[in-house]
Amino acid sequence: MTLEDLTTAVEGTYGELGDSTDVELDRETRTELAMLVAATGADADELVRRGIHALFRTTVDTGDLDFQLRNEYDVSYDEYLMGMSVDEMTGDAQYPQQDDDRRYRM
């Protein structure tokens, strides 16, 4: 898969999610969310948003996101943000691959 495939997947999923998402909570998650709401006084929806941000940041910082993206789409998060691959940035993509069998024929 490619950078274009990743961009298409992200945009498609973004559209499918819409403005709100219903998530079923298991007992442990519901208990932890209730504890956080009681302790912080924050709205449960806000805590879920913060949790997603924290998980995303941790995934980026540890390199797990790049690992997953490289395995699935052969790109990194930085390449996604820049909209081009490393090969495109360095100019390697603009030059055709050399055919070693015919390189030195006269």
Stockholm file with secondary structure:
# STOCKHOLM 1.0

chainA/1-106         MTLEDLTTAVEGTYGELGDSTDVELDRETRTELAMLVAATGADADELVRRGIHALFRTTVDTGDLDFQLRNEYDVSYDEYLMGMSVDEMTGDAQYPQQDDDRRYRM
#=GR chainA/1-106 SS CCHHHHHHHHHHHHHHHCSCCCCCCCHHHHHHHHHHHHHHCCCHHHHHHHHHHHHHHHHHHTTHHHHHHHHHHSCCHHHHHHTSCHHHHHTGGGSCCCCTTTTTCC
#=GC SS_cons         CCHHHHHHHHHHHHHHHCSCCCCCCCHHHHHHHHHHHHHHCCCHHHHHHHHHHHHHHHHHHTTHHHHHHHHHHSCCHHHHHHTSCHHHHHTGGGSCCCCTTTTTCC
//
